[in-house]
């Protein structure tokens, strides 16, 4: 079963739409949406390996222009 992460993203003002568009272009992205509240974007990412998922967030998501901070919430299955 793939490892799923719910990624909460705090963005710079005016950058939310660009971040969503960039996230949606990644093959690991299941869904990416702009939201209101303390975070500006929520994305659902999947990978077959926890290390690959961490690398994806560090090497790709954090490098998207306008991403200030992220919080990853991993899905646990019974």
C-alpha positions as CSV (number, residue, x, y, z in Angstrom):
1,X,0.0,0.0,0.0
2,X,1.4,3.4,-0.9
3,X,2.3,5.9,1.8
4,X,0.1,8.9,1.7
5,X,0.9,12.3,3.1
6,X,-1.4,15.3,3.6
7,X,0.8,18.3,3.1
8,X,-0.3,21.6,4.6
9,X,1.5,24.5,2.9
10,X,1.9,28.1,4.1
11,X,2.4,30.3,1.0
12,X,3.6,33.8,0.3
13,X,0.8,36.2,-0.6
14,X,-0.4,35.8,-4.2
15,X,1.5,32.5,-4.8
16,X,-1.2,29.9,-3.9
17,X,-2.4,29.3,-7.5
18,X,1.1,28.9,-8.8
19,X,2.0,26.4,-6.1
20,X,-1.2,24.4,-6.8
21,X,-0.4,24.3,-10.5
22,X,3.2,23.2,-9.9
23,X,2.1,20.5,-7.4
24,X,-0.6,19.1,-9.8
25,X,2.2,18.6,-12.4
26,X,4.0,16.2,-10.0
27,X,3.2,12.5,-10.7
28,X,3.1,11.8,-6.9
29,X,0.3,14.4,-6.4
30,X,-3.1,12.9,-5.9
31,X,-4.8,16.2,-5.2
32,X,-3.8,19.9,-4.5
33,X,-6.2,22.6,-3.6
34,X,-6.2,26.2,-2.3
35,X,-7.9,26.6,1.1
36,X,-8.6,29.2,3.7
37,X,-7.4,29.2,7.2
38,X,-3.9,29.0,8.7
39,X,-2.6,27.2,5.5
40,X,-3.0,28.3,1.9
41,X,-2.7,25.0,0.1
42,X,-3.4,21.4,1.0
43,X,-1.9,18.6,-1.2
44,X,-2.2,14.8,-1.0
45,X,0.9,13.0,-2.1
46,X,1.7,9.3,-2.4
47,X,4.8,7.3,-2.7
48,X,5.8,3.6,-2.3
49,X,8.6,4.5,0.1
50,X,8.8,6.9,3.1
51,X,12.3,8.1,2.2
52,X,11.2,8.9,-1.3
53,X,8.2,10.9,0.1
54,X,10.6,12.8,2.3
55,X,12.9,13.5,-0.6
56,X,9.9,14.7,-2.7
57,X,8.9,17.2,-0.1
58,X,12.4,18.4,0.6
59,X,13.7,18.5,-3.0
60,X,10.6,19.5,-5.0
61,X,7.9,21.0,-2.8
62,X,10.1,23.2,-0.7
63,X,11.8,24.5,-3.9
64,X,8.5,25.7,-5.4
65,X,8.5,29.5,-5.5
66,X,6.3,30.9,-2.8
67,X,6.3,28.0,-0.4
68,X,7.2,29.4,3.1
69,X,6.6,26.3,5.3
70,X,5.0,22.9,5.2
71,X,3.6,20.4,7.6
72,X,3.3,16.8,6.6
73,X,0.6,14.5,8.1
74,X,1.1,10.8,7.2
75,X,-1.8,8.4,6.9
76,X,-1.8,5.4,9.1
77,X,-3.9,2.3,8.1
78,X,-5.0,-0.4,10.4
